[in-house]
Amino acid sequence: MPIINKGKNLGIKYKLKNHRPLGLSNFKNKYNKNRISYLELLCRLSYLLKLKSINPSINQKLVICPPKMKRDGPKKTIFTNFGTTCKKLNRTKGHLFSYIIGELGTSASIQDGGGLVLKGRYLSVGIEYVLKNYIREYVLCITCKSARTELQKDKFSKLLFIYCHRCFASRSVNSISKAYFAKIKRKR
């Protein structure tokens, strides 16, 4: 139903029976005469996407190789592709290192070649579960589910924020809590 302004003529004529503009029936007749094919619409859409320079691969999934684990003696495990995982996630080695240590509750060190040496026996399935939790909490944007994010620390409040480069959203995240290590007296 049209909204009528009091005392003003807007130049739009309405039929009294069904409250439609007079030009609507003319539009339907023109549309039926000049039908546009599906291929023409598809070509037009691809042209407009190129014109606006919208990247069609904007919804790419985050693909990471599964963690490759290697034993180093009876009590150590090496996460060999730790460096490449950090590069794929766009995070520093130190941040992911401290998260893994906090989740597993163990001590670890980073090798020169980019591997992570963990104290204890761990399977790739367990490390994969820890990585999924890390990605969900510290990498993915909640708004658009994009992995094109950046982790920054605020200077004044000293909080960690995730900034999304796709939808420009930001949110604060919890800082990584350190694992508790009990002091054990060794037998002599």
Phi and psi in degrees as a GROMACS rama.xvg file:
@    title "Ramachandran Plot"
@    xaxis  label "Phi"
@    yaxis  label "Psi"
@TYPE xy
-72.3284  148.63  PRO-2
-90.2473  130.834  ILE-3
-105.95  123.174  ILE-4
-80.282  141.65  ASN-5
-74.078  117.961  LYS-6
75.1443  5.63044  GLY-7
-115.138  137.676  LYS-8
-100.7  114.711  ASN-9
-90.0024  -4.49555  LEU-10
84.7798  9.60057  GLY-11
-104.567  124.297  ILE-12
-97.44  134.41  LYS-13
-117.061  145.855  TYR-14
-77.0397  148.191  LYS-15
-79.8989  -25.8958  LEU-16
-74.7412  -53.278  LYS-17
-119.395  9.2243  ASN-18
55.3127  47.403  HIS-19
-115.331  151.202  ARG-20
-65.7246  150.527  PRO-21
-66.9035  -27.8644  LEU-22
-78.5992  -6.02863  GLY-23
-67.703  -41.0601  LEU-24
-66.8041  -34.7593  SER-25
-65.1333  -35.6545  ASN-26
-64.7946  -41.554  PHE-27
-64.2576  -39.2455  LYS-28
-66.0037  -41.485  ASN-29
-66.8244  -37.1787  LYS-30
-65.8881  -40.9583  TYR-31
-67.0411  -33.4919  ASN-32
-73.3355  -41.1188  LYS-33
-111.226  68.0544  ASN-34
-73.1342  140.932  ARG-35
-102.692  132.583  ILE-36
-76.7296  164.349  SER-37
-63.1421  -41.4616  TYR-38
-65.2623  -37.4757  LEU-39
-64.1084  -41.1795  GLU-40
-65.4185  -38.8001  LEU-41
-66.7505  -42.0065  LEU-42
-64.1438  -39.5602  CYS-43
-64.2973  -40.8056  ARG-44
-65.1857  -44.39  LEU-45
-65.0598  -36.7091  SER-46
-63.7391  -43.7776  TYR-47
-66.8417  -34.8951  LEU-48
-65.9339  -40.1885  LEU-49
-67.8615  -36.5469  LYS-50
-65.7582  -41.6962  LEU-51
-83.8946  -2.98986  LYS-52
52.1339  45.394  SER-53
-85.9533  131.569  ILE-54
-79.7512  119.609  ASN-55
-70.9447  -16.8339  PRO-56
-93.9493  32.3609  SER-57
-74.2837  -23.1953  ILE-58
-100.497  40.1378  ASN-59
-70.0827  143.601  GLN-60
-82.1054  154.489  LYS-61
-84.1992  112.665  LEU-62
-111.275  118.881  VAL-63
-124.095  139.766  ILE-64
-66.8868  144.378  CYS-65
-63.7391  150.294  PRO-66
-63.7982  131.838  PRO-67
-97.6049  115.566  LYS-68
-105.888  142.772  MET-69
-139.102  137.165  LYS-70
-81.1426  139.587  ARG-71
-126.202  81.53  ASP-72
84.005  -172.438  GLY-73
-78.7509  -18.7898  PRO-74
-120.322  6.26983  LYS-75
-129.182  146.776  LYS-76
-128.756  138.249  THR-77
-112.306  125.358  ILE-78
-91.1  95.8587  PHE-79
-72.517  -36.4482  THR-80
-98.4263  38.5035  ASN-81
-66.9511  -41.744  PHE-82
-65.1145  -42.3087  GLY-83
-69.2553  -32.1012  THR-84
-65.3476  -41.2224  THR-85
-63.6487  -38.9744  CYS-86
-66.7139  -40.4535  LYS-87
-65.2318  -36.8467  LYS-88
-81.4894  -11.1669  LEU-89
61.7952  43.8504  ASN-90
-129.54  157.703  ARG-91
-74.9424  155.661  THR-92
-65.3742  -34.8464  LYS-93
-65.3186  -37.9987  GLY-94
-69.2282  -47.3962  HIS-95
-66.5435  -36.3089  LEU-96
-60.011  -48.5233  PHE-97
-67.793  -31.4607  SER-98
-68.4522  -44.4545  TYR-99
-64.19  -41.7412  ILE-100
-62.5017  -42.9879  ILE-101
-65.9539  -37.2497  GLY-102
-75.2127  -40.8038  GLU-103
-84.2795  -21.7169  LEU-104
68.2649  42.1306  GLY-105
-135.776  173.941  THR-106
-99.0049  152.65  SER-107
-154.967  168.656  ALA-108
-148.654  159.34  SER-109
-102.542  130.797  ILE-110
-79.6351  169.273  GLN-111
-68.3444  -33.6438  ASP-112
-78.057  -3.82464  GLY-113
102.083  5.37179  GLY-114
-86.8831  160.239  GLY-115
-114.226  119.882  LEU-116
-96.3658  115.13  VAL-117
-104.148  140.577  LEU-118
-87.3247  115.231  LYS-119
124.474  172.403  GLY-120
-98.5135  123.88  ARG-121
-135.657  141.902  TYR-122
-95.1706  162.556  LEU-123
-67.2543  -26.7627  SER-124
-65.859  -40.2606  VAL-125
-67.264  -41.3992  GLY-126
-68.9684  -35.0454  ILE-127
-63.4131  -39.4676  GLU-128
-63.6763  -41.6297  TYR-129
-65.4021  -40.3372  VAL-130
-65.4156  -38.4192  LEU-131
-62.798  -41.2553  LYS-132
-65.5598  -38.74  ASN-133
-63.7953  -43.5679  TYR-134
-64.8334  -42.2413  ILE-135
-63.4206  -37.495  ARG-136
-90.2344  -38.2859  GLU-137
-116.705  -3.67375  TYR-138
-118.441  -51.4257  VAL-139
-75.532  141.733  LEU-140
-78.0148  134.402  CYS-141
-71.943  -33.6285  ILE-142
-71.1194  -52.1076  THR-143
-114.749  1.14903  CYS-144
61.0074  28.6783  LYS-145
-90.8023  150.976  SER-146
-98.3109  1.39628  ALA-147
-83.249  70.5267  ARG-148
-123.393  164.905  THR-149
-133.738  137.599  GLU-150
-102.265  119.551  LEU-151
-131.141  150.01  GLN-152
-102.523  130.971  LYS-153
-74.1243  137.062  ASP-154
-70.2726  -38.9364  LYS-155
-84.884  -48.8928  PHE-156
-90.2992  -11.7989  SER-157
57.5363  35.0846  LYS-158
-102.977  151.622  LEU-159
-87.0977  134.888  LEU-160
-125.58  142.107  PHE-161
-101.768  123.555  ILE-162
-109.091  125.142  TYR-163
-90.135  132.451  CYS-164
-87.0951  -9.009  HIS-165
-92.6495  -51.8391  ARG-166
-107.674  -0.373982  CYS-167
61.4505  28.5279  PHE-168
-88.6132  159.06  ALA-169
-141.097  150.817  SER-170
-151.415  154.569  ARG-171
-89.9278  148.036  SER-172
-126.023  156.724  VAL-173
-70.6713  145.516  ASN-174
-74.4532  157.299  SER-175
-74.7577  126.061  ILE-176
-84.0701  140.732  SER-177
-76.3472  146.068  LYS-178
-75.5243  150.081  ALA-179
-88.1777  126.024  TYR-180
-114.343  118.967  PHE-181
-78.7238  142.105  ALA-182
-84.4551  121.429  LYS-183
-110.19  130.547  ILE-184
-83.3162  126.464  LYS-185
-87.5703  148.446  ARG-186
-77.4063  142.166  LYS-187
